[in-house]
């Protein structure tokens, strides 16, 4: 689990995306141009939530999110996604 010096505001969550698949199940190597964006990641930091809506995920949870959810940010040289908790579909 990564330790990040970043605190999201309100109902936002910082997610470290999982690595994209390098090979198919049958062993075919996928080139960089054909790789799909991952839809799974690990929660690294969470905000405080809204007044009447607490945050349901916690740091360390493996989550599923939409393919085009969130905004890509670079913190300390690593790539993360910052998104609203509503963009997260569920905890794995």
Wavefront OBJ file of the C-alpha trace (Angstrom):
o trace
v 0.000 0.000 0.000
v 1.338 3.406 -0.989
v 1.712 6.281 1.453
v 0.788 9.533 -0.278
v 1.093 13.033 1.129
v -2.244 14.132 -0.365
v -5.676 14.607 1.234
v -8.710 14.729 -1.125
v -11.526 17.111 -0.237
v -15.192 16.277 0.456
v -16.351 13.065 -1.279
v -13.294 12.599 -3.497
v -11.091 9.503 -3.488
v -7.515 9.007 -4.719
v -7.071 5.664 -6.509
v -3.912 3.957 -7.738
v -4.939 2.136 -10.950
v -3.948 -1.500 -11.354
v -1.379 -2.288 -14.027
v -2.768 -2.921 -17.516
v -2.759 -6.522 -18.710
v 0.466 -7.473 -20.507
v -0.731 -10.833 -21.924
v -4.017 -12.485 -22.784
v -5.110 -15.714 -21.095
v -3.748 -17.666 -24.070
v -0.313 -16.001 -23.793
v -0.505 -13.420 -26.588
v 1.457 -10.279 -25.693
v -0.644 -7.115 -25.926
v 1.164 -4.100 -27.491
v 1.035 -0.729 -25.704
v -1.278 0.740 -28.346
v -3.911 -1.965 -27.788
v -3.961 -1.958 -23.979
v -7.201 -0.881 -22.350
v -7.378 1.468 -19.407
v -7.686 -0.477 -16.153
v -11.037 -0.357 -14.387
v -9.710 -1.615 -11.082
v -7.489 0.003 -8.493
v -6.601 0.510 -4.852
v -7.871 3.386 -2.719
v -4.854 5.365 -1.491
v -6.501 8.388 0.188
v -10.056 9.519 0.951
v -11.736 12.812 1.748
v -13.898 13.552 4.769
v -17.207 13.019 2.952
v -20.190 15.321 2.681
v -22.162 16.549 5.681
v -24.974 13.994 5.352
v -23.098 11.329 3.325
v -20.099 9.594 4.894
v -17.530 7.893 2.649
v -18.125 4.134 2.314
v -14.680 3.098 1.025
v -11.513 3.058 3.097
v -7.813 3.209 2.332
v -6.581 -0.132 0.996
v -9.894 -1.207 -0.594
v -9.723 -2.720 -4.088
v -12.428 -0.984 -6.154
v -14.017 -1.115 -9.599
v -14.747 2.133 -11.435
v -15.858 3.306 -14.862
v -13.449 3.217 -17.804
v -13.427 7.000 -18.182
v -13.954 7.941 -14.515
v -11.761 10.349 -12.651
v -8.987 12.739 -13.526
v -5.411 11.571 -13.989
v -2.936 13.268 -11.648
v 0.768 12.755 -10.989
v 1.902 12.926 -7.363
v 5.550 12.314 -6.445
v 6.170 10.810 -9.900
v 3.366 8.210 -9.686
v 0.127 8.256 -11.662
v -3.191 8.270 -9.778
v -6.862 8.924 -10.466
v -8.892 11.322 -8.369
v -12.648 10.792 -8.565
v -15.853 11.281 -6.656
v -16.947 8.311 -4.575
v -20.085 8.077 -6.736
v -17.855 7.098 -9.707
v -16.833 3.919 -7.854
v -19.070 0.949 -8.734
v -18.084 -1.326 -5.863
v -15.476 -2.867 -3.595
v -13.858 -6.134 -4.689
l 1 2 3 4 5 6 7 8 9 10 11 12 13 14 15 16 17 18 19 20 21 22 23 24 25 26 27 28 29 30 31 32 33 34 35 36 37 38 39 40 41 42 43 44 45 46 47 48 49 50 51 52 53 54 55 56 57 58 59 60 61 62 63 64 65 66 67 68 69 70 71 72 73 74 75 76 77 78 79 80 81 82 83 84 85 86 87 88 89 90 91 92
